[in-house]
Each structure stands twice: as structure tokens, then as C-alpha cells.
Amino acid sequence: MQVSGKVIFLGTVACLIGASVWIFSLIGKDEELASKTEWSALQNAYLKYDNQLTDRLIIIKADNKKEMYDLLGVISVDGKTRVWIMASPNSVPKLKTMPSNLKITITQNELQKIRTAVKLNAETDEFLKNAIEG
């Protein structure tokens, strides 16, 4: 049985398409895994500092040992919950807050303190600018 060049070409194209789909699915899983790790960091901070509402602003800096991400804890407007914000997430969404349905306000001085302490991505910086009271 003789195989024509057209069949070989089509087989090669099908293999390349299959390999591309497989590679893109692996890349998507890596980003999904990164996102889960980031959400887990926010959840850990939320649980750890759940009842500590004395300080209006908590900044947790990444130290590559215990903390992998820069996190910000701000008391919600209702004063009952601390909202945790990831300073610069690596995966989408690029703005991560927990809980996400609560409003916060900060002062201009607090924003400056945050900017001095940690690197903010554009989305987080914009979110915090929009939260400035007044």
C-alpha cells in the first residue's frame, strides 16, 4: 500500500494541531494553578486576621519564606470585616480582593504608604485610587 504525499501532509497537520491544543491546555492549567495559589494566599490572610480589626491598614510583604505575595488588609466601610487585596497578582484576574463584595475607603496618606511599601499593578493601583475617601 502506497501512501500519498497528501495523506502524509494531512497527518502531519493533524498532529501539529493536536500538539498545539495539548500545549495550550498545559499553559492554561499553569495559569489556573497560579490563580488558585494567589486566592489561597488571600484566604489564609483573611482567616489569620479575621478578628483583628484594630489596625485600619495591614501590609504583609512577601518574604519568599512564609509569605509569597504582597497583601493589603483594609477595614471595610461597615467596619466589620477586613478586605484583603493582592498588590500585584501574576494571573488573571489582575485585581484580587477577598471578600470581593465589600467597599473600602483609604486616605491619600494610606495610599502613599502602600505605594512605598509594595509594588502595585495598574489594576490594583486604580482600585485603591478609586477608594480614596473624600
C-alpha positions in Angstrom: 0.0 0.0 0.0 1.4 3.3 -1.1 0.7 6.5 1.0 0.4 9.6 -1.0 2.1 12.9 -0.1 -1.3 14.5 0.6 -2.2 11.9 3.3 1.2 12.4 4.9 0.8 16.2 4.8 -2.7 16.0 6.4 -1.5 13.6 9.0 1.3 15.9 9.9 -1.0 18.9 10.1 -3.4 16.9 12.4 -0.5 16.0 14.7 0.6 19.6 14.9 -2.9 20.8 15.7 -3.2 18.2 18.4 0.2 19.1 19.9 -0.8 22.8 19.9 -4.1 22.1 21.7 -2.2 20.0 24.2 0.4 22.6 24.9 -2.2 25.4 25.2 -4.1 23.3 27.7 -1.0 22.9 29.8 -0.4 26.6 29.7 -3.9 27.3 30.8 -3.6 24.8 33.7 -0.4 26.6 34.9 -2.2 30.0 35.0 -5.2 28.3 36.7 -2.8 26.8 39.3 -1.2 30.2 39.8 -4.5 31.8 40.3 -5.5 29.2 42.9 -2.3 29.8 44.8 -3.0 33.6 44.8 -6.6 33.1 46.0 -5.3 30.7 48.7 -2.9 33.4 50.0 -5.7 35.9 50.3 -7.9 33.3 52.1 -5.1 32.5 54.5 -4.7 36.2 55.4 -8.4 36.5 55.7 -8.6 33.6 58.2 -5.5 34.6 60.1 -6.5 38.2 60.7 -10.3 37.7 60.7 -10.9 39.2 64.2 -8.1 41.8 64.2 -9.9 45.0 63.3 -7.8 47.3 65.4 -5.4 48.5 62.7 -7.1 50.2 59.8 -4.4 49.1 57.3 -2.2 45.9 57.4 0.6 45.5 54.9 2.1 42.0 54.5 5.2 41.9 52.4 6.4 38.9 50.5 9.5 37.4 52.0 9.8 34.2 49.9 9.7 32.1 53.1 6.3 32.4 54.8 4.6 34.9 52.5 4.8 34.6 48.7 2.7 37.7 47.9 2.4 41.3 49.0 -1.0 41.6 50.6 -3.0 44.6 51.9 -5.7 44.4 54.6 -8.1 47.3 54.8 -11.1 47.6 57.1 -14.4 47.6 55.1 -16.7 50.7 55.2 -19.1 48.9 57.5 -16.2 48.3 60.0 -17.0 44.7 60.5 -14.7 42.9 58.0 -11.1 43.3 56.7 -10.9 43.2 52.9 -7.7 41.6 51.6 -6.2 42.8 48.4 -3.3 41.3 46.5 -0.9 44.1 45.5 0.2 42.6 42.2 -1.3 39.3 41.1 0.5 37.4 38.4 -2.6 35.7 37.0 -6.0 36.8 35.9 -8.0 38.5 37.3 -5.3 41.1 37.9 -7.4 42.6 40.7 -7.9 40.1 43.6 -9.9 41.1 46.7 -11.4 38.9 49.4 -14.2 39.3 50.1 -14.9 40.9 46.8 -18.3 42.4 47.5 -17.3 44.9 50.2 -16.5 48.5 49.8 -13.3 50.1 51.3 -12.1 53.6 51.7 -8.5 54.7 52.3 -6.8 58.1 52.8 -4.3 59.6 50.4 -1.6 59.1 53.1 -2.5 55.4 53.3 -2.2 55.1 49.5 1.2 56.7 49.6 2.2 54.3 52.5 1.1 51.3 50.4 2.9 52.5 47.3 6.1 53.0 49.2 5.8 49.5 50.8 4.9 47.3 47.9 4.7 47.3 44.1 1.1 47.6 42.8 0.0 46.5 39.4 -2.1 49.0 37.4 -5.5 47.4 38.2 -4.8 47.4 42.0 -3.5 50.9 42.0 -6.6 52.1 40.1 -8.8 50.3 42.6 -7.1 51.9 45.5 -7.1 55.4 43.9 -10.9 55.0 43.5 -11.2 54.1 47.2 -9.7 57.3 48.4 -12.2 59.0 50.7 -13.4 62.5 50.1 
